[in-house]
Amino acid sequence: MKKRQHKILDHPILGYFLLLVFAMVVSELGGMIDGPINHHVLGSASGGSATLGCGIGTATGALVAVGLFKLWFRPDFKGCIQTKGLLTGILLLLPVLVIHYIGSIVSWTTFGTGGILLAFLAAFAPGFGEEVAFRGLGVANYMRTIKSEKQIKVIFWLSSLVFGLVHATNILVGGDPFSCAVQAVYATGIGMALGAVYLRTGNLLPCILGHMSLDFMEFMRGDLSQSGGIMTSTGVGDWITCGAAAVGAVLGLWMIQSKYHPQIIAVWNEKWSKGNIE
């Protein structure tokens, strides 16, 4: 059976960035329903004192993007959100998550805490939206086009660095320059752990849940609750979470060692049904 051609998306790097933009646009369209929720529900619930908003609409849009991606590549693609590999992914992320949680709790003692409901709902946006955009679709498409095991590290570094650099743009919306620089380095380390788990398991769900839990713990901070998630200062807890990011970078590099490349290839060959395609 002749392999179906997808023109632009058959270019792995270009395809990564196009799918990143696609996922972000669809997520933002879904996020349009967050406005009314923020105004009519969360605004009154918080007394108008917090700027964090609901992210359920954004998460819904991200899931729509995943569905459209799977539909476009039917019947070859088996999907990236599933239960298979979920426990393995969570266990691989566990050291990073635990250290990060400790850092977030330390920050609560410094900056105070915000509302649990606001933090939980706000965490849906980055948990789903960022994972689908920076890893979910682009990495999956890249692994569809891969020709050599050596190419695995290219998408690992690309997705991690882009994820980190995007967080540096918080300076454009009022973030403290030093804090934003720290956040960019931190996000790169966390992105390395999340990217490696996705490559190893072929399952985006542990990355979504892990990412969402980290942001929930951070959005519980009083300062981030008031600023809408933009860092305006750096405290002891932030340096602990940077330590978690450093652990994430080390774990990420460990998870994508060359000796694991055959396993990674096998996971993605099965996911793309490559054994059935000539």
VEXDREN-2710 file (C-alpha; in Angstrom, 1 decimal):
% VEXDREN-2710
k/r/px/py/pz
1/MET/0.0/0.0/0.0
2/LYS/1.4/3.4/-1.0
3/LYS/2.2/5.7/1.9
4/ARG/-0.1/8.7/2.0
5/GLN/1.8/12.0/1.5
6/HIS/1.0/15.0/3.7
7/LYS/3.1/17.6/1.8
8/ILE/4.1/20.3/4.3
9/LEU/3.7/18.1/7.3
10/ASP/6.1/15.6/5.8
11/HIS/8.8/18.2/6.6
12/PRO/9.5/17.3/10.3
13/ILE/10.8/20.7/11.6
14/LEU/8.4/22.9/9.6
15/GLY/5.6/20.5/10.5
16/TYR/6.5/20.9/14.2
17/PHE/6.1/24.7/14.1
18/LEU/2.9/24.6/12.0
19/LEU/1.3/22.2/14.3
20/LEU/2.4/24.3/17.3
21/VAL/0.6/27.3/15.8
22/PHE/-2.4/25.2/14.8
23/ALA/-2.8/23.8/18.4
24/MET/-2.4/27.3/19.9
25/VAL/-5.0/28.8/17.6
26/VAL/-7.6/26.0/18.2
27/SER/-6.9/26.2/21.9
28/GLU/-7.4/30.0/21.9
29/LEU/-10.7/29.5/20.0
30/GLY/-11.8/27.1/22.7
31/GLY/-10.7/29.6/25.3
32/MET/-13.3/32.1/24.1
33/ILE/-15.8/30.4/26.4
34/ASP/-13.5/31.1/29.3
35/GLY/-14.3/34.8/29.2
36/PRO/-17.9/34.5/30.2
37/ILE/-16.9/31.9/32.9
38/ASN/-14.3/34.3/34.3
39/HIS/-16.7/37.2/34.3
40/HIS/-19.9/35.6/35.6
41/VAL/-18.5/32.8/37.8
42/LEU/-15.0/33.3/38.9
43/GLY/-15.2/37.1/39.1
44/SER/-18.0/36.9/41.7
45/ALA/-16.4/33.9/43.4
46/SER/-13.1/35.8/44.0
47/GLY/-14.7/39.1/44.7
48/GLY/-12.8/40.5/41.7
49/SER/-9.5/40.3/43.6
50/ALA/-7.8/37.6/41.5
51/THR/-6.7/37.6/37.8
52/LEU/-6.4/33.9/37.3
53/GLY/-9.1/32.6/34.9
54/CYS/-10.8/29.4/34.0
55/GLY/-8.9/27.3/31.5
56/ILE/-11.5/24.7/30.7
57/GLY/-12.3/26.3/27.3
58/THR/-8.6/26.3/26.4
59/ALA/-8.3/22.7/27.4
60/THR/-11.4/21.8/25.3
61/GLY/-9.9/23.5/22.3
62/ALA/-6.6/21.6/22.8
63/LEU/-8.5/18.3/22.8
64/VAL/-10.3/19.3/19.6
65/ALA/-6.9/20.0/18.0
66/VAL/-5.8/16.5/19.1
67/GLY/-9.0/15.0/17.6
68/LEU/-8.5/16.9/14.3
69/PHE/-4.9/15.7/14.1
70/LYS/-5.9/12.1/14.6
71/LEU/-8.7/12.5/12.0
72/TRP/-6.4/13.9/9.5
73/PHE/-4.0/11.0/9.8
74/ARG/-6.6/8.3/10.1
75/PRO/-6.3/5.3/10.0
76/ASP/-2.5/5.3/10.6
77/PHE/-2.4/7.2/13.9
78/LYS/-3.6/5.5/17.1
79/GLY/-3.7/8.7/19.2
80/CYS/-1.5/10.3/21.9
81/ILE/-4.0/10.4/24.8
82/GLN/-4.6/7.0/26.3
83/THR/-4.2/4.9/29.4
84/LYS/-1.3/2.7/28.1
85/GLY/1.9/4.0/29.5
86/LEU/0.2/6.4/32.0
87/LEU/1.5/4.8/35.2
88/THR/5.0/4.5/33.7
89/GLY/5.0/8.1/32.7
90/ILE/3.9/9.3/36.1
91/LEU/6.5/7.2/37.8
92/LEU/9.2/8.6/35.5
93/LEU/8.1/12.2/36.4
94/LEU/7.7/11.5/40.1
95/PRO/11.1/12.8/41.3
96/VAL/10.5/16.1/39.5
97/LEU/6.9/16.4/40.7
98/VAL/7.8/15.8/44.4
99/ILE/10.6/18.3/44.5
100/HIS/8.5/20.9/42.6
101/TYR/5.6/20.4/45.0
102/ILE/8.0/21.1/47.9
103/GLY/9.1/24.3/46.3
104/SER/5.6/25.5/45.7
105/ILE/4.6/24.8/49.3
106/VAL/7.7/26.8/50.5
107/SER/6.5/29.7/48.2
108/TRP/3.1/29.6/49.9
109/THR/4.8/30.5/53.2
110/THR/6.5/33.5/51.5
111/PHE/3.8/34.8/49.2
112/GLY/0.6/33.4/50.8
113/THR/-2.0/31.3/49.0
114/GLY/-4.8/32.0/46.6
115/GLY/-8.1/30.2/45.9
116/ILE/-8.0/26.4/45.3
117/LEU/-10.9/26.6/42.8
118/LEU/-9.3/29.4/40.8
119/ALA/-5.9/27.6/40.8
120/PHE/-7.4/24.3/39.7
121/LEU/-9.4/25.8/36.8
122/ALA/-6.6/28.0/35.7
123/ALA/-4.2/24.9/35.5
124/PHE/-6.3/23.4/32.7
125/ALA/-5.1/25.9/30.2
126/PRO/-1.3/25.2/30.4
127/GLY/-1.8/21.6/31.3
128/PHE/-3.7/20.8/28.2
129/GLY/-2.9/23.7/25.9
130/GLU/0.8/23.8/26.3
131/GLU/1.3/20.1/26.2
132/VAL/-0.7/19.7/23.0
133/ALA/1.0/22.6/21.4
134/PHE/4.7/22.2/22.4
135/ARG/4.8/18.4/22.5
136/GLY/1.6/16.6/21.6
137/LEU/1.1/17.2/17.9
138/GLY/4.5/18.4/16.7
139/VAL/6.5/15.6/18.3
140/ALA/4.0/13.0/17.1
141/ASN/4.2/14.2/13.6
142/TYR/8.0/14.4/13.8
143/MET/8.2/10.7/14.9
144/ARG/6.0/9.8/11.9
145/THR/8.7/11.2/9.6
146/ILE/11.7/9.9/11.4
147/LYS/14.3/8.1/9.3
148/SER/17.0/7.5/11.9
149/GLU/17.3/6.9/15.6
150/LYS/19.7/9.9/15.8
151/GLN/16.9/12.2/14.9
152/ILE/15.2/11.5/18.3
153/LYS/17.4/14.0/20.1
154/VAL/16.7/16.7/17.6
155/ILE/13.0/16.9/18.5
156/PHE/13.8/16.4/22.2
157/TRP/16.0/19.5/22.2
158/LEU/13.8/21.5/19.8
159/SER/10.6/21.0/21.8
160/SER/12.4/21.7/25.1
161/LEU/14.1/24.9/24.0
162/VAL/11.1/26.3/22.3
163/PHE/9.0/25.7/25.4
164/GLY/11.6/27.5/27.5
165/LEU/12.0/30.4/25.2
166/VAL/8.3/31.1/24.9
167/HIS/8.2/31.5/28.7
168/ALA/10.7/34.3/28.4
169/THR/8.1/36.4/26.6
170/ASN/6.3/36.9/29.9
171/ILE/8.6/40.0/30.2
172/LEU/6.4/41.6/27.5
173/VAL/3.3/41.4/29.7
174/GLY/4.9/42.9/32.9
175/GLY/7.0/40.1/34.2
176/ASP/10.2/40.9/36.2
177/PRO/13.1/40.5/33.7
178/PHE/15.3/38.4/36.0
179/SER/12.3/36.2/37.1
180/CYS/11.3/35.7/33.5
181/ALA/14.9/34.6/32.6
182/VAL/14.8/32.2/35.5
183/GLN/11.4/30.9/34.4
184/ALA/12.7/30.3/30.8
185/VAL/15.6/28.2/32.1
186/TYR/13.2/26.4/34.5
187/ALA/10.7/25.7/31.7
188/THR/13.4/24.2/29.5
189/GLY/14.4/21.8/32.2
190/ILE/10.8/20.8/32.9
191/GLY/10.2/20.5/29.2
192/MET/13.1/18.1/28.9
193/ALA/11.5/15.8/31.4
194/LEU/8.0/16.0/29.9
195/GLY/9.4/15.6/26.3
196/ALA/11.4/12.5/27.3
197/VAL/8.4/10.9/29.0
198/TYR/6.3/11.5/25.9
199/LEU/8.9/10.1/23.6
200/ARG/9.4/7.0/25.8
201/THR/5.7/6.2/26.3
202/GLY/4.0/7.7/23.3
203/ASN/1.4/8.9/25.7
204/LEU/0.8/12.6/26.3
205/LEU/-1.6/12.1/29.3
206/PRO/1.1/11.8/32.0
207/CYS/2.6/15.0/30.7
208/ILE/-0.7/16.8/30.8
209/LEU/-1.5/15.6/34.3
210/GLY/2.0/16.3/35.6
211/HIS/2.1/19.7/34.0
212/MET/-1.4/20.6/35.3
213/SER/-0.5/19.5/38.8
214/LEU/2.6/21.7/38.8
215/ASP/0.8/24.7/37.6
216/PHE/-2.0/24.1/40.1
217/MET/0.5/24.1/43.0
218/GLU/2.1/27.3/41.6
219/PHE/-1.2/29.1/41.0
220/MET/-2.1/28.5/44.6
221/ARG/0.6/31.1/45.4
222/GLY/-0.8/34.4/46.4
223/ASP/1.5/36.5/44.2
224/LEU/0.8/34.4/41.0
225/SER/-2.9/34.3/41.8
226/GLN/-2.9/38.1/41.8
227/SER/-0.7/38.6/38.7
228/GLY/-2.4/36.0/36.5
229/GLY/0.5/33.6/36.7
230/ILE/3.2/36.2/35.8
231/MET/6.3/36.1/38.0
232/THR/7.0/39.5/39.5
233/SER/9.6/38.3/42.1
234/THR/11.8/35.3/43.0
235/GLY/11.8/33.6/46.4
236/VAL/13.3/30.5/48.0
237/GLY/10.5/28.3/46.7
238/ASP/11.3/29.3/43.2
239/TRP/14.9/28.2/43.6
240/ILE/13.7/24.8/44.8
241/THR/11.4/24.5/41.8
242/CYS/14.5/25.4/39.6
243/GLY/16.2/22.5/41.4
244/ALA/13.2/20.3/40.3
245/ALA/13.8/21.6/36.7
246/ALA/17.5/20.6/37.0
247/VAL/16.5/17.1/38.1
248/GLY/14.1/17.1/35.1
249/ALA/16.9/18.0/32.7
250/VAL/19.1/15.2/34.1
251/LEU/16.2/12.7/34.0
252/GLY/15.2/13.8/30.5
253/LEU/18.7/13.2/29.2
254/TRP/18.8/9.8/31.0
255/MET/15.5/8.8/29.4
256/ILE/16.6/9.4/25.9
257/GLN/20.0/7.8/26.0
258/SER/21.0/6.0/22.8
259/LYS/20.4/2.6/24.5
260/TYR/16.7/3.5/24.7
261/HIS/16.3/4.6/21.1
262/PRO/15.2/1.2/19.8
263/GLN/12.5/1.2/22.5
264/ILE/11.4/4.7/21.5
265/ILE/11.3/3.8/17.8
266/ALA/9.2/0.7/18.6
267/VAL/6.7/2.7/20.6
268/TRP/6.2/5.2/17.8
269/ASN/6.2/2.6/15.0
270/GLU/3.3/0.9/16.8
271/LYS/1.6/4.2/17.3
272/TRP/1.8/5.1/13.6
273/SER/1.1/1.5/12.4
274/LYS/4.3/1.7/10.4
275/GLY/4.5/-2.1/10.3
276/ASN/1.4/-2.0/8.0
277/ILE/2.8/0.6/5.7
278/GLU/5.1/-0.2/2.8
END
